[in-house]
Amino acid sequence: MSSDRVLPPDAKAYLVGGAVRDALLGLPVHDRDYVVTGTTPEAMLAHGFRAVGADFPVFLHPRSGEEYALARTERKQGRGYTGFIAYAAPEITLPEDLERRDFTINAIAQDVETDELTDPFGGARDIEQRVLRHVSPAFAEDPLRVLRAARFMARFAPLGFSVAPETLALMRDMVADGELEHLVPERVFNELRRALGSRSPADFLRALRACNALQVLLPEVDALYGVPQRADYHPEVDTGIHTEMVLTQSARIAPGDELVGFCGLTHDLGKALTPSHILPGHRGHEQAGLEPLQVLCARLKVPAEFAQMAAIVCADHLNMHRLGEMKASTILKLLQRMDAFRKPERVSLFAQSCEADARGRLGLEDCDYPQGHWLREVFAAAAAIRAADVDPQLRGPAIGTAIEQARIQAIRDRMASMRESSEPSAVR
């Protein structure tokens, strides 16, 4: 590989981590990271590399701009995922560097000159057997790795991966020891949102539940498991299972969209608060869900766009299901509540989230959901009304009133024409 030619004379470079793993899995390789052995920071700088690492020596290649990190070891100091002391020196071997990594499938290196693999921990075997296994007991020093394991399941479970029993046991021990309580909220949400944008976000929840981490990190979601729903509307009955199914549909309807996934995750939080005497009904769960949603978002420091969109879906997803029964004026109020005329992208996000809820039910995964198309159509009709379309002699607040009335009429007309061709399915 030509990139190796600018390295110091005694240095060796290896492609490591996700690039090697994904190539062995037959997946597209995007980012490439390299480890360099047998050299010093001074020698790297002298050969044109630019230093960018603050905590340990990382350099940018002078031509490709790719990252090259010196081989290093790490020693834990303190609790949580911080407090690691890195040691990089020419005598650090490649296996020593690989040993500090999280999973065996990420602890494989490929020589950039010969393409030969270095695999001291059996990562290639685990890829073949579809097993997510920790490299060493040092895995327990970083609680963020529990979340990474769950996120990897969100990505790789569709390929047949499962967590090794000994790794799952170690994750449970980490949770029991209180290690997850030291995680910074932003790091938790970052792992969560990446999982929600993966192929199987439901497997993220399953992995966290399996090691008892869900009740620590997302207690509002964990509380949904075991809560019954009406079987006529929810054949899967269990609200937690319904949430998993909604996440599966979110990934199917809006692949890679973390925001739709977050709305699916949080849309039914109010059902955990339903008084036992009205179960399996959940009258008023939409409004009841807003408070736990707010608590969750505050605790994880969720970005405003996520928190706001999730609140819209939480409060109005049942109204969306009943769209065909609503008056034109009520539909306009729904659009106004989501601030659709200033933020039109919310219409599609809302429609996709509600469709995922409707299809996230046992046996209804492929059900028709015309409400999504209807909402987009009536919004387009209403948004087309402008001030120039009303009486030019009107002044002040009368203009706004006239625009609103014209939008209601536009919605009414569009609804009437669509009702002739289809009826939305009944969803609750």
C-alpha positions as CSV (number, residue, x, y, z in Angstrom):
1,M,0.0,0.0,0.0
2,S,1.5,3.3,-1.0
3,S,0.6,5.1,2.2
4,D,3.2,3.0,4.0
5,R,6.1,4.6,2.1
6,V,6.2,7.8,4.1
7,L,6.4,6.0,7.4
8,P,9.6,6.1,9.5
9,P,12.1,3.3,8.5
10,D,11.4,1.0,11.4
11,A,7.6,1.5,11.5
12,K,5.0,-0.9,10.5
13,A,1.4,0.1,9.7
14,Y,-1.7,-2.1,10.1
15,L,-5.4,-1.5,9.2
16,V,-7.4,-2.2,12.3
17,G,-10.9,-2.2,13.8
18,G,-14.1,-1.8,11.9
19,A,-12.5,-1.7,8.5
20,V,-11.1,-5.2,8.9
21,R,-14.2,-6.5,10.6
22,D,-16.6,-5.1,7.9
23,A,-14.4,-6.4,5.1
24,L,-14.5,-9.9,6.6
25,L,-18.3,-9.6,6.9
26,G,-18.6,-8.6,3.3
27,L,-19.9,-5.1,4.2
28,P,-18.9,-1.8,2.7
29,V,-15.9,-0.3,4.3
30,H,-16.0,3.4,5.0
31,D,-13.6,4.8,7.6
32,R,-10.2,3.3,7.9
33,D,-8.0,3.5,11.0
34,Y,-4.4,2.4,11.3
35,V,-2.0,1.4,14.1
36,V,1.7,2.0,13.8
37,T,4.3,0.0,15.7
38,G,8.0,0.5,16.2
39,T,8.3,4.3,16.1
40,T,7.9,7.5,18.0
41,P,5.8,10.7,17.8
42,E,8.9,12.7,16.8
43,A,9.7,10.3,13.9
44,M,6.1,10.5,12.7
45,L,6.2,14.3,12.7
46,A,9.6,14.3,10.9
47,H,8.0,12.3,8.1
48,G,5.2,14.7,7.4
49,F,2.4,13.3,9.7
50,R,0.3,15.9,11.6
51,A,-0.5,15.3,15.2
52,V,-4.1,15.5,16.2
53,G,-4.5,13.3,19.3
54,A,-4.8,15.0,22.7
55,D,-4.8,12.0,25.0
56,F,-2.5,9.7,23.0
57,P,-0.5,9.9,19.8
58,V,-2.7,10.1,16.7
59,F,-1.5,11.5,13.4
60,L,-3.0,12.4,10.0
61,H,-1.3,10.9,7.0
62,P,0.3,13.7,4.9
63,R,-1.4,12.6,1.7
64,S,-4.5,10.6,2.5
65,G,-5.5,12.4,5.7
66,E,-6.4,9.1,7.3
67,E,-5.7,8.5,11.0
68,Y,-2.6,6.7,12.2
69,A,-2.3,6.0,15.9
70,L,0.8,4.7,17.6
71,A,0.4,1.3,19.2
72,R,-0.5,1.8,22.9
73,T,-1.6,0.1,26.1
74,E,-4.1,1.6,28.6
75,R,-4.4,1.4,32.3
76,K,-7.6,2.3,34.2
77,Q,-7.6,4.9,36.9
78,G,-10.9,5.7,38.7
79,R,-14.4,4.7,37.8
80,G,-16.5,5.3,34.7
81,Y,-15.4,5.4,31.1
82,T,-12.8,8.1,31.7
83,G,-9.6,8.1,33.6
84,F,-7.6,5.8,31.3
85,I,-3.8,6.3,31.2
86,A,-2.4,5.6,27.7
87,Y,1.2,4.5,27.2
88,A,2.6,4.6,23.7
89,A,6.2,3.5,22.9
90,P,8.1,1.8,20.1
91,E,8.3,-1.5,22.1
92,I,4.5,-1.8,22.3
93,T,3.6,-4.8,20.2
94,L,0.6,-5.2,17.9
95,P,-1.0,-7.9,20.1
96,E,-0.6,-5.6,23.1
97,D,-2.4,-2.8,21.3
98,L,-5.2,-5.2,20.1
99,E,-5.7,-6.5,23.6
100,R,-7.1,-3.2,24.9
101,R,-9.9,-3.3,22.4
102,D,-13.5,-4.1,23.2
103,F,-14.6,-7.1,21.1
104,T,-12.6,-9.8,19.4
105,I,-14.2,-8.9,16.0
106,N,-12.6,-5.4,16.4
107,A,-9.2,-6.8,17.5
108,I,-8.0,-7.9,14.1
109,A,-5.2,-6.2,12.2
110,Q,-4.2,-6.3,8.6
111,D,-0.7,-5.6,7.4
112,V,-0.9,-2.8,4.8
113,E,2.0,-4.3,2.8
114,T,1.2,-8.0,2.8
115,D,-2.6,-8.0,3.7
116,E,-1.7,-10.7,6.3
117,L,-4.1,-10.8,9.3
118,T,-3.0,-10.7,12.9
119,D,-5.8,-12.2,15.0
120,P,-4.5,-13.1,18.5
121,F,-8.0,-13.3,20.1
122,G,-10.0,-15.3,17.5
123,G,-11.9,-12.4,16.0
124,A,-12.2,-14.0,12.6
125,R,-13.6,-17.2,14.1
126,D,-16.1,-15.2,16.1
127,I,-17.1,-13.3,12.8
128,E,-17.6,-16.7,11.2
129,Q,-19.7,-18.0,14.1
130,R,-21.5,-14.6,14.5
131,V,-20.5,-14.1,18.2
132,L,-19.9,-10.8,19.9
133,R,-17.3,-11.6,22.6
134,H,-15.1,-9.4,24.8
135,V,-11.4,-9.5,24.3
136,S,-10.2,-9.5,28.0
137,P,-11.4,-8.8,31.5
138,A,-10.4,-5.2,30.9
139,F,-13.7,-4.9,29.1
140,A,-15.3,-4.2,32.5
141,E,-13.2,-1.1,33.0
142,D,-15.3,0.9,30.5
143,P,-19.0,0.9,31.2
144,L,-19.7,2.6,27.8
145,R,-18.9,-0.8,26.3
146,V,-22.2,-2.2,27.6
147,L,-23.9,0.4,25.4
148,R,-21.5,-0.4,22.5
149,A,-22.4,-4.1,22.8
150,A,-26.1,-3.3,22.6
151,R,-25.5,-0.9,19.7
152,F,-23.5,-3.6,17.9
153,M,-26.4,-5.9,18.3
154,A,-28.7,-3.3,16.7
155,R,-26.3,-3.4,13.7
156,F,-25.3,-7.0,13.5
157,A,-28.2,-9.1,15.0
158,P,-29.8,-9.2,11.5
159,L,-26.6,-11.0,10.3
160,G,-27.1,-13.6,13.0
161,F,-24.9,-12.3,15.8
162,S,-25.5,-12.9,19.4
163,V,-23.7,-11.9,22.6
164,A,-21.4,-14.5,24.0
165,P,-22.7,-15.9,27.3
166,E,-19.5,-14.9,29.2
167,T,-19.7,-11.4,27.8
168,L,-23.3,-11.1,28.8
169,A,-22.5,-12.3,32.3
170,L,-19.7,-9.7,32.5
171,M,-22.1,-7.0,31.3
172,R,-24.5,-8.0,34.1
173,D,-21.7,-7.7,36.7
174,M,-20.8,-4.2,35.4
175,V,-24.5,-3.1,35.8
176,A,-24.7,-4.7,39.3
177,D,-21.5,-2.9,40.3
178,G,-23.0,0.5,39.4
179,E,-20.6,1.3,36.7
180,L,-23.2,2.6,34.3
181,E,-24.2,5.3,36.8
182,H,-20.9,7.0,36.0
183,L,-21.7,7.5,32.3
184,V,-22.0,11.1,31.0
185,P,-25.6,11.6,29.6
186,E,-24.4,12.9,26.2
187,R,-22.4,9.7,25.6
188,V,-25.4,7.6,26.5
189,F,-27.6,9.5,24.1
190,N,-25.0,9.3,21.4
191,E,-24.9,5.5,21.6
192,L,-28.7,5.5,21.7
193,R,-29.2,7.6,18.6
194,R,-26.7,5.5,16.6
195,A,-28.6,2.4,17.6
196,L,-31.9,3.9,16.6
197,G,-30.4,4.6,13.2
198,S,-29.3,1.0,12.8
199,R,-31.0,-1.9,11.0
200,S,-32.5,-3.5,14.1
201,P,-32.9,-1.0,17.0
202,A,-35.2,-3.4,18.8
203,D,-32.1,-5.6,19.4
204,F,-30.5,-2.7,21.2
205,L,-33.4,-2.8,23.8
206,R,-33.2,-6.6,24.0
207,A,-29.4,-6.5,24.7
208,L,-29.8,-3.9,27.4
209,R,-32.6,-5.8,29.0
210,A,-30.7,-9.0,29.0
211,C,-27.9,-7.5,31.1
212,N,-30.4,-5.4,33.3
213,A,-29.0,-2.1,31.9
214,L,-32.3,-0.9,30.4
215,Q,-33.8,-0.2,33.8
216,V,-30.7,1.9,34.7
217,L,-30.3,3.9,31.4
218,L,-33.9,4.1,30.2
219,P,-36.2,3.2,33.1
220,E,-39.2,4.9,31.4
221,V,-38.9,2.4,28.6
222,D,-38.1,-0.6,30.8
223,A,-41.3,0.1,32.7
224,L,-43.3,-0.7,29.6
225,Y,-42.5,-4.4,29.7
226,G,-45.2,-6.5,31.3
227,V,-47.8,-3.8,30.9
228,P,-50.8,-5.3,29.0
229,Q,-52.8,-3.7,26.2
230,R,-56.2,-4.6,24.6
231,A,-55.6,-7.7,22.4
232,D,-58.1,-6.5,19.8
233,Y,-55.8,-3.5,19.0
234,H,-52.5,-5.0,20.2
235,P,-52.4,-8.8,19.5
236,E,-48.8,-8.8,21.0
237,V,-50.4,-7.5,24.3
238,D,-47.2,-6.5,26.1
239,T,-46.4,-2.8,25.7
240,G,-42.6,-3.4,25.8
241,I,-42.9,-5.9,23.0
242,H,-45.0,-3.4,21.1
243,T,-42.3,-0.8,21.5
244,E,-39.7,-3.2,20.1
245,M,-42.0,-3.9,17.1
246,V,-42.5,-0.2,16.5
247,L,-38.7,0.3,16.4
248,T,-38.5,-2.5,13.9
249,Q,-41.1,-0.8,11.7
250,S,-39.4,2.6,12.2
251,A,-36.2,1.1,10.7
252,R,-38.2,-0.4,7.9
253,I,-40.2,2.7,7.1
254,A,-37.5,5.3,7.6
255,P,-34.1,3.5,7.4
256,G,-31.4,5.2,9.2
257,D,-33.6,8.0,10.6
258,E,-32.7,8.3,14.3
259,L,-35.4,10.9,14.9
260,V,-38.2,8.6,13.8
261,G,-36.6,5.9,15.8
262,F,-36.6,8.1,18.9
263,C,-40.3,8.9,18.4
264,G,-41.1,5.2,18.2
265,L,-39.1,4.5,21.3
266,T,-40.9,7.1,23.4
267,H,-44.4,7.4,21.9
268,D,-46.1,5.1,24.5
269,L,-44.3,6.0,27.8
270,G,-47.6,7.0,29.4
271,K,-48.8,3.4,29.3
272,A,-46.5,2.5,32.2
273,L,-48.4,5.0,34.3
274,T,-51.9,3.7,33.5
275,P,-53.9,2.9,36.7
276,S,-54.2,-0.8,37.2
277,H,-58.0,-0.7,37.5
278,I,-58.5,0.4,33.9
279,L,-56.0,-2.0,32.3
280,P,-55.7,-3.3,29.6
281,G,-57.2,0.0,28.4
282,H,-54.9,3.1,28.4
283,R,-57.3,6.0,28.2
284,G,-55.3,9.3,28.3
285,H,-51.9,7.7,27.9
286,E,-50.9,10.2,25.2
287,Q,-50.9,13.2,27.6
288,A,-49.6,11.0,30.5
289,G,-46.6,10.2,28.5
290,L,-45.4,13.7,28.2
291,E,-44.0,14.0,31.7
292,P,-41.8,10.8,31.6
293,L,-40.7,11.9,28.1
294,Q,-39.6,15.2,29.5
295,V,-37.8,13.5,32.4
296,L,-36.0,11.2,30.0
297,C,-35.0,14.0,27.6
298,A,-33.7,16.2,30.5
299,R,-31.7,13.3,32.0
300,L,-30.0,12.4,28.7
301,K,-29.7,16.0,27.5
302,V,-31.6,15.1,24.4
303,P,-31.3,17.7,21.6
304,A,-34.3,20.0,21.3
305,E,-35.4,18.7,17.8
306,F,-35.6,15.2,19.2
307,A,-37.5,16.2,22.4
308,Q,-40.0,18.4,20.5
309,M,-40.7,15.9,17.8
310,A,-41.1,13.0,20.3
311,A,-43.6,15.1,22.3
312,I,-45.6,15.8,19.2
313,V,-45.9,12.1,18.4
314,C,-46.5,11.2,22.0
315,A,-49.4,13.6,22.3
316,D,-51.0,13.2,18.9
317,H,-50.4,9.7,17.5
318,L,-53.9,8.5,18.3
319,N,-55.3,11.6,16.6
320,M,-53.3,10.7,13.5
321,H,-54.8,7.2,13.5
322,R,-58.3,8.7,13.6
323,L,-57.5,11.2,10.8
324,G,-60.4,10.0,8.6
325,E,-62.9,10.8,11.4
326,M,-61.6,14.3,12.1
327,K,-63.1,17.6,11.0
328,A,-61.0,19.8,8.7
329,S,-60.7,22.4,11.4
330,T,-59.3,19.8,13.8
331,I,-56.8,18.6,11.3
332,L,-55.6,22.2,10.8
333,K,-55.1,22.4,14.6
334,L,-53.1,19.2,14.5
335,L,-50.8,20.7,11.8
336,Q,-50.5,23.9,13.8
337,R,-49.6,22.1,17.0
338,M,-46.6,20.5,15.1
339,D,-45.7,23.9,13.7
340,A,-45.9,22.4,10.3
341,F,-46.2,25.6,8.3
342,R,-42.8,26.8,9.6
343,K,-41.3,23.3,9.8
344,P,-42.8,21.3,7.0
345,E,-40.4,18.4,7.4
346,R,-42.3,17.5,10.6
347,V,-45.3,16.4,8.6
348,S,-43.4,13.4,7.1
349,L,-41.6,12.6,10.4
350,F,-44.9,12.6,12.2
351,A,-46.6,10.5,9.5
352,Q,-43.8,7.9,9.5
353,S,-43.7,7.7,13.3
354,C,-47.4,7.0,13.4
355,E,-47.3,4.5,10.6
356,A,-44.6,2.6,12.6
357,D,-46.9,2.6,15.6
358,A,-49.8,1.2,13.5
359,R,-47.7,-1.5,12.0
360,G,-45.7,-2.3,15.1
361,R,-48.3,-4.9,16.1
362,L,-48.4,-8.7,15.8
363,G,-49.9,-9.7,12.5
364,L,-50.3,-6.0,11.3
365,E,-46.7,-5.4,10.1
366,D,-47.9,-5.0,6.5
367,C,-51.2,-3.3,7.1
368,D,-52.3,-0.4,4.9
369,Y,-51.9,3.0,6.5
370,P,-53.4,5.6,4.2
371,Q,-53.4,8.2,7.0
372,G,-49.8,9.1,6.2
373,H,-50.6,9.9,2.6
374,W,-53.7,11.7,3.6
375,L,-51.8,14.0,6.0
376,R,-49.2,14.9,3.5
377,E,-51.9,15.7,0.9
378,V,-54.0,17.9,3.2
379,F,-50.9,19.7,4.4
380,A,-49.8,20.4,0.8
381,A,-53.3,21.8,0.1
382,A,-53.3,23.9,3.2
383,A,-49.8,25.2,2.8
384,A,-50.6,26.3,-0.7
385,I,-52.9,29.0,0.7
386,R,-51.1,32.4,0.9
387,A,-52.1,35.9,1.9
388,A,-52.5,36.8,-1.8
389,D,-55.3,34.2,-2.0
390,V,-57.6,36.1,0.4
391,D,-59.5,39.4,0.1
392,P,-56.9,42.1,-0.5
393,Q,-59.0,44.6,1.4
394,L,-58.6,42.8,4.6
395,R,-56.2,44.2,7.3
396,G,-54.5,43.1,10.5
397,P,-55.8,40.0,12.3
398,A,-58.6,39.6,9.7
399,I,-55.9,38.4,7.2
400,G,-54.9,35.6,9.4
401,T,-58.4,34.5,10.1
402,A,-59.2,34.5,6.3
403,I,-56.1,32.4,5.6
404,E,-57.1,30.0,8.3
405,Q,-60.6,29.6,6.9
406,A,-59.2,29.1,3.4
407,R,-56.9,26.4,4.7
408,I,-59.8,24.7,6.4
409,Q,-61.7,24.7,3.2
410,A,-58.7,23.4,1.3
411,I,-58.4,20.5,3.8
412,R,-62.1,19.8,3.6
413,D,-62.0,19.6,-0.2
414,R,-58.9,17.4,-0.3
415,M,-60.3,15.1,2.4
416,A,-63.6,14.7,0.5
417,S,-61.8,13.7,-2.7
418,M,-59.6,11.2,-0.9
419,R,-62.5,9.6,1.1
420,E,-64.0,8.6,-2.2
421,S,-61.0,6.4,-3.0
422,S,-60.1,4.9,0.4
423,E,-60.9,4.7,4.0
424,P,-58.1,4.7,6.6
425,S,-57.8,1.6,8.8
426,A,-59.1,1.8,12.4
427,V,-56.1,2.0,14.8
428,R,-56.1,2.7,18.5
